[in-house]
């Protein structure tokens, strides 16, 4: 909804040798575009310190490692040096990107170095549904008494899966 506002702001920037394009993607094209990236950048911060960046989950789902700005609960999602890197300053981000992207590609143009290691850590990553069952379902079922009703059906169905 704010696309034009940002396009107008970008047009006023004194940028040289920089081209910024905006586009609208169909839902099916979004993971394809993300999957083309070697690395993603997350600038999401949490005012509460409790919410995690959904865009990082999108990138992880496409097996794209991330460099993410640090905040209180980020380490629940981004494991620094395992599936990405965490930074606190612009200089740290710059150093991370240069370090990750300077690694030579092998003769088949595959990723090498830390990017290859991070991407490999994301392959076969537990999907949301399984993670929910493993981490939360029993806790919620044990802590909350639920009654037979239509509103409990999704939880009951998930337990049976």
N, C-alpha and C positions, 0 to 999 in steps of 0.2 A: 503493500500500500504506500510505502514511502520511496518507491523507486525513483520517481521524478525528482524529488527533493535531493536525493543523493547524487543523481546525475548532474543536477545543477551545481551542487557543491564541488563535484569532481571537475566540472568544466571550468570553474574559477581557479583551480589550483595551478600554480606556476610550474607545471611539470614539463621536463624536456626528456625526450627519448623514452617516454612512458605512454603506453596505451592501455586504457581501462575500458573493458567491455562489460556490459550488463546483459543478462539473458534470462529467459524464463524457460525452465525445463519441465517436460512432462514427468510425472512421478516415476515412470519406468526408466527414464534416462538419468535420474539423479545418482543411483548407485554406479552406473556405468561411468559417469563423469568422475565421481570420487575415486573409483578404482583405477583411473588413469594416473592419479597423482603418486609421486614417489613418497611424499610426506605431507601431512596436513599440519595446520597451525590453528590452535585454539586460543583465543583471547578471552574466553568466558571466565568471569569471576563470579563468585557467589556472595551476595550481601549477607545471607544467613550462614554461609559456610557449610550448608547442608545439601545443596542441590548440585548435581553433576551435569556436565555439558552433554546434551543429547547429540550434538554434532560429532563429538568424539566417538560416541557409540556408533553413529552412522559410518564414520571412517573405519573404526575397528571392524565393523560388519563387512566392509569391503577390503579388509586386510591391509589398510593403510595406517602405518604408524604415525604418531603425532608428536609435535612439540607443543606443550601446553603451559600456559601461565599458572603459576603456583597459587593455591589457596587451600584452606583448611582440610577439606575432605578429598581433594583431587587424587591423593595416593590410593584411594579405594578403587580407582579406575585406571589411572596411568601409573605404571610401575617404571620409575625412572631407570633407564638403562636396560629395560626388558622389552617393553612394547612401545617405547617412546622416550621422550626426554621432557623434563620439567624445567622451566626457567622463571626467573623473577625480574630480570631487567632486559631492556632492549639489546644490550650488548651480549648477554647470555644467549638470547634467541638468535642473534646474528651469528655468533660463534657456533651454535649448534647447527644451524642451517648450512653454513659453509663447511663444517666438518662432515656432515652427513652427505651433502651433495657433491663434494669434491672427490669422493671415493670413486676410483675407476670402475667402469663396467667391464665385465668379461667379454669375450669375443661374441657371445650370443646376446649381448645387451641386457643381461640380467643384473639386478641390483647386487652390490657386494658390500662388504664391511658391515657397519652397524645397521644400516637400513635393511640389509638382507636378514640379519639376526632378528631385528624387531618385527619384520614382516612374518618371518617363520614362527615367531611366538604367537602371532595372531591366527595362524592357520589352525583350524579345528577348535577354535575358541568356543567355550560353552555358550550356547544360544540363550536368549532371554528366558524362554519357557522352562528349559532344564535348570537354569540358574535359580529361577523362582522356586521350582520344586525342591532343589537342593538346599537353598538358603532360607526361604521364608514360609513356604506352605505349611509345614508341620508346626512351626512356631505360631502362626496365625490360627491354625485349626485348633491348637491346644489352648491358646489364650482367649479365644473368642468362642463363646457358645453360639452356634447358629441353629436356626430352626428350619424345618422343612418348609421351604417357600421358593418361589421362582427366583428371588434375588440371590439365593445361595447356589443356584444351579451352576454358574460358571466355576465357582470354587470347587464344588463337588466333582464336576467333570474334569477339572484339572488334576484332582487327586487321583482319579481313576486312570488317567492317561499313562 
